[in-house]
Amino acid sequence: MSKESKVKSILLTILGVIIAVYILFPFYLVVLNSFKKQADIVSSPIGFLGASFKQLTTNLDRVVNNSNFQFWYAFGTSALITVISLILLALFGAMAAWVISRNNKKKWAYAIYMVFIASMIIPFQVVMLPLISTFRDVGKFVGISMLHSVPGIVFAYLGFGGAMTVFILTGFIKGIPYSLEEAAAIDGCSPEGTFFKIIFPLLKPVITTVTILNGMWIWNDYLLPSLMLGQNGKVKTLPVAVQAFVGSYVKQWDLILTAALLAILPMIIVFLFAQKQIMKGMVEGAVKG
């Protein structure tokens, strides 16, 4: 390796370390200050003063057993919303992607696909206020409460997560030989049977990737649940429930950061075990698209 290449490699390594530190610093603060008392956090937020495993145990006990936070209820609600949303996103997204990819030469399919792509560009902040008003009116029309309810927020996640799901799955399905479907049709298999018996099983790797990506987003999302469920409603997800430790004049930072750590821990574990699958599915979907 030449001297110029070595210098370039060192500079890229330094740059990578700086970026990694910048990205991981907020997580470092959350973890470190979960081991401290309120007073120690205020006096030394980035230092190790007052940090101990005993204090972490105390903070965890105060958070889990707090009647306002209701950890297990919020955890169950987050799990329910996430699981239902992921199942429906995978099923409906795969159906839509299959139809679009097999009719990609038709104008209506191309137009629908472009609508999905365009919706990925629109920031959520642009539509959040009209969304609440629309959901309120829809709930009155259909007789089902779309606000402050699990069905309403699941329906919202289907809308916001559908674009990326269809985009990735469409690229993957285009790489599946159409001859498989023709052979199934010759054997007398219906279109529904072809999809569920042949196409859907082949989508397992990319569906796993999409499910993990959507799962991390839905589980950690705060803005949409806080708008649709409300901070004082009966239905609360974990990120919204953390608001219970934030008062008008007093903020319990030791409990806030410990609750935040509990909320993000499941997704961190999932990502660590599934990061290779995420990258594999993203590359396969992009290349085949």
Salt bridges, closest charged atoms under 4 A:
GLU181 OE2 - ARG102 NE 2.61
ASP254 OD2 - ARG62 NH1 3.23
